[in-house]
């Protein structure tokens, strides 16, 4: 899957991933390959990113919006 995380100032992340765990307004959730299309609101917290080599990375956000469609994840972060 392709993950892109952008803020009004810069692109924080843009690469292939196998799993993304996100801080949703209603609780934490994960996105994996072939996830159904969705739009969600994110709260302040950490995004867990797992790349194809199983490396794990965390990014802190202050909230934002998520869009998932056709194995592309776009996060507009605050």
C-alpha positions in Angstrom: 0.0 0.0 0.0 1.1 3.6 -0.5 1.0 5.9 2.5 1.3 9.6 2.3 1.1 11.9 5.4 1.1 15.6 4.7 0.7 18.7 6.8 0.1 22.3 5.6 3.9 22.8 5.7 5.4 19.6 4.4 5.2 15.9 3.5 6.0 13.8 6.6 6.0 10.4 5.0 5.5 9.0 1.5 6.4 5.3 0.9 5.1 1.8 0.7 3.8 0.1 3.9 2.2 -3.1 5.0 0.3 -1.9 8.0 -0.8 1.5 9.5 -2.2 1.8 13.0 -4.0 5.1 13.7 -5.5 7.1 16.6 -9.2 7.4 15.5 -11.7 9.6 17.3 -13.6 6.5 18.4 -10.5 4.4 19.1 -7.3 3.0 17.6 -7.7 1.0 14.3 -5.5 -0.5 11.6 -5.4 -0.4 7.8 -4.0 -3.3 5.9 -3.7 -4.3 2.2 -7.1 -4.2 0.3 -8.9 -2.3 3.1 -12.4 -1.1 2.2 -12.6 2.6 1.1 -13.1 4.9 4.1 -12.8 8.4 5.5 -12.1 8.9 9.2 -11.2 11.7 11.6 -8.0 11.2 13.6 -7.2 12.5 17.1 -3.9 13.5 18.7 -1.6 10.5 19.0 1.0 8.2 17.3 0.7 6.6 13.9 2.4 3.2 13.8 3.9 2.4 10.4 5.2 -1.0 9.4 7.1 -1.1 6.1 7.6 -4.2 3.8 10.8 -5.1 5.6 8.9 -5.2 9.0 10.6 -2.0 10.2 8.4 -0.1 12.6 8.2 3.7 12.7 6.1 6.1 14.8 4.9 9.6 13.9 3.1 11.9 16.3 0.2 13.9 14.9 -2.2 16.5 16.5 -5.2 15.1 14.7 -6.3 15.1 11.1 -8.3 13.3 8.4 -7.7 9.9 6.7 -8.8 8.7 3.3 -8.3 5.1 2.1 -9.0 4.1 -1.4 -7.5 1.5 -3.8 -4.6 0.6 -1.5 -3.7 4.3 -1.2 -3.8 6.0 2.3 -3.7 9.8 2.5 -3.5 11.5 5.9 -4.0 15.2 6.1 -2.4 15.9 9.5 -2.7 18.9 11.7 
